């Protein structure tokens, strides 16, 4: 029996291919243009492949912008932010999911309501005041504390929804064996949260790695503590690289590579965590 051609499915695939091309074109253009000469970038239009591959752009950008130091700063900052966000988001989600009483539901409602409130950069001033009071201005630890203990609503929502999918009978069985509220979380529930941990880790890493304004404001008094993204932006206005788009694009490519690598490794867990955490408990 000949299978009937499905035109609707073909249209869906064509649409998805077009969306993928539009979404990926800027990234592909940046990566390929980072191997072009500055002259070719300025007069070459939107041609993707370079006429002559300039691999030395990366070495020049790395040396000019002190990227070795900035990369270490970014990795150092992101490591503690990811670990901290995983700990705070999972504990908050567990408490909101398993907490008994109206108070926990009321607090959760307030947290979710903050999704509709956007204060943007206005929050930088009070945050900077707290960091100065703790004598952490000029250091990356100020950025780390704000990211970890700030209101990460998306992470809390995913975490709470994920824990709502875990049957409460598991808690009751552990309680019969003598486990307390947090003992149940550490010994019974936590081992089931691999997809959630990967999802929160990837989201927090992406947010921390690509953040520019907060690290720049908090560490402006000590440029040696700049993370990589801030260093890339400064590369465009520094000395020899001020008019060199080839070096700027090489710097941007260097900052993109870690994010792409982390996503490729955690993609399977990330999709699983999103689909499970997005369901209503």
Steps between C-alpha positions, in 0.01 A plus 500: 500500500642838396515748782319826427724806488437726798510862383428644845800317647720625216390860569585456868850376414556788257388748765731346761794507258439869424474587870822307570686682223384841625592413860839345424618737226640769737698240698636332185586839350692605812694172518598502133571876489740461791735330251486789250729800472366835614496630142298204378243548778459868413459457123405134460126533565320200650713234331544224757823320411821704525725533196804430716471348846660727762553263792733753662202722589441287809859520619507878453167550676604270786823696551358851458201455731668289769240231434683238707431703815145591400417139409621382840286770667191390306552133577563579866188716523275261307613197702383645830186652348395166349566307823324766708196526272458122491501487881266795557255422219460132587453569871250778429310281254487212749377725781233661279390162368496307827445787744185472706283800579377815337817696569715304254229528234473874565875551465503290182220717359705813576804348327295412191340848499847651465508354147275787396717767664801629307723759662793441262820682585335687789585204723873560448514793743359319808697188410818706480416648841474152653829393341677811629363434849651151479827653370488285188494778240767454238492121539319225315351376827257792493369379163489141627293586809248705302453223243470224759280671757307721259148419390546235229130454429533275194725259687267492802198438275669212315626352826162517674320353199758221478455401865121508456538213251668276760233293683454596863476130587881495482512760775253307713700177465821679601321667793392158628868398497575796727620762251429865569401772252849585373631146546238390248626765261868408534468120505190429291397792278836651402624188313196532269579855391771452234293660220405790729861557609617500137226746401566743785876466448475581130262794552712650779822445303357671192372793705829543689727448199318751277436762771677826423350790693512366856861364487613820329342729761610288795862459387560830318742610773715188440523423126714194571183334637298550181336182363543400136189669359604834649849448357354431154300825507807693617704344219306704245613827660855411594811614314581292194162322502293820499424474126572130452178308447697181437639507855163597648324210325778263607445613859124447469561151360725416793223605738242287312696174498463407873123557487465278193712224656301501826171490310610208282593294808185585699249520215336163573448576870402860423208402273387236748508748789304761305226260395461345845527830685255677271214266586250616756515300820 
